[in-house]
Amino acid sequence: MKYFARWLLAAILCRSAGPVMAQFTYCPVIPMPELPGGGGVQAIVAAIGQHITYPPQALQADAQGWVCVTFVVMPSGRVRGVAIVKPFRPDCDAVVERAVRRLPRFKPRLARYGPVRYTAPIAFRIAGAKPVLGPLSRSEFYEAARKAVLGRNSTP
């Protein structure tokens, strides 16, 4: 009975207050830095892949794997703080790090939003007699991200 009385009182007060006004929530869209040609994250990974060459020692050893690299894009558009999160081989790691450092300057975003950290897994694969470089498939990406976050041999 006590809850019914509260409900009744609230219903009377709401009815006497007049029409109910709709409330809108303002959610600003924060612009992300992007390469001069646009394209989002896929374009960033593709630009990294353009600057990568398969190291000859890794090619001779038929080494296949992936390198997870992280970097920070400053509000000015410059790339800073390049680090290898998940190393594969020292020569492959060096090639990926060099490729990220050679990225062109990003379209800057407003300084008040601060820097943005990107993480990208880059695959080193050999298909037949030809090396394949570039981004991972969606399932490989999620597996790579899970391993990078949880550790190499841990399971969720």
N, C-alpha and C positions, 0 to 999 in steps of 0.2 A: 504494500500500500504506500509506503514511503517513496518508492521509486516512481510509482504512478503519479503521485502528487508533484514530484519534481518535473516529470515529463509534461504534465498538464500546465504547470506554471511556465515552463520554457515555451510551450506551444502558444500560450496566450501572449507572452511577451514578444515572441517573434511575429505573431500576427499583427500586433498593435504597432510594431516598429515600422510598418510600411513595406514596400516592395523590397525584396532581397536583391542587392547589387552583386553582380558577378565580380569576382576578384581575378585579376590577371597577374601572373607571375612573370617578371621580366628576367630572362635568362640571356645574358650577352654571349655572343659567339666570339670566342677568342681566336684570332687569326694565328695560324701556324706558319712558321717559315717554310718556304718551298724554293725549289730550284728555279732559275729564270724561265724555263719552259713550262713550269707547272708539273702536274702529274702526281703529286702526292708522294707517299712512301715508296710506291712502286718505281717511280722515276729516280728516287734517291738510290735505291738498291741497284737499278739498272745503270746509273752513272758510276757507282762503285765498280760494278762488273765490267764496265768499259775500260777501266784503268788497270785491270788485273790480268796478269799473264801467269800461266801455270809454271811454277818453278821447275827447271830441268831435273833437279835431284828428286823432287817428288814425282815427276812424270816417269823417270827411270825406275823408281821404286814402286810404281803403281799405287801410290798413296791416294786414298780417297777419304774424305771427311768434310767437316765444316768448321768454320771459324766464326765466332760470335764477337762482333765488334760494337763498341758503344762510343758515342761522341756527343759533344754539346754544340749546339748552334746558338751563338750569342745573339742578342737583339740587333746587333749591327749586321748580322748575316755571315760572320766568319765562323769557321769550324775550329773548335778548341777541345782539349781534353780527350784526345783519341786514346782509347784503351781496349785491349783485347780481353773480353770477359771469359771466353772459352777458347783456349789455344788448341791448335791441331798439330802443327809442325812449326819450328822456328822460321823456316823459309816461307811457308805459306802465311804465317802470321805477319811477317815483315811486309809481304806483298800487299796484304789487305790493309795494313796500317798506312802504307805509302799511298794506296789508292784513295783512302778516306781523306788523307791530308791534301790530296790533289783535287778534291771536289771544288767546283766553282763556288763563288760567293752566293749565298742564298738571298732571296728577296727578304729584306728585313721586316720584322714585325715591330709593333710599338714597344718602346723601351720599358714601359710600365709593366708589361707582362713577363719580362725576364727571359732567361735562357731556356732552351728546350733540349732535353736529352733524347737521343735516338739510339736504338739498339737494332742491329741488323745481322742476321745469320747469313753467311756467304758459303755456298757449297763448292767443294772441289770434287768433281766426279770425272771418271773416264768412261765414255760410252763407245764401245768398240775400240778403235784406234785413235779416237779424237777426244781431247779433254773438253769437259763441259763445265763452264763456270757460271755463276750467277745466283739468283735467289732460289730458295727452296720452295717446294710445293707447300700447300696449306698445312697438310698433315705433318710434313717434315718440319715446318716452321714451328708448329705447336710443340712437337716433340723436342726440338732444339731449345725452345724457350723453357720448357719444363726442366730439361736437364741443366740448363744454365742457371736456373733459379734454385732448384732442389739439390743439385750436385750430380755428379756423373752416374753413380750407381744406385741412387736412392729411388724408392718407389713411393707414390702418394698413398 
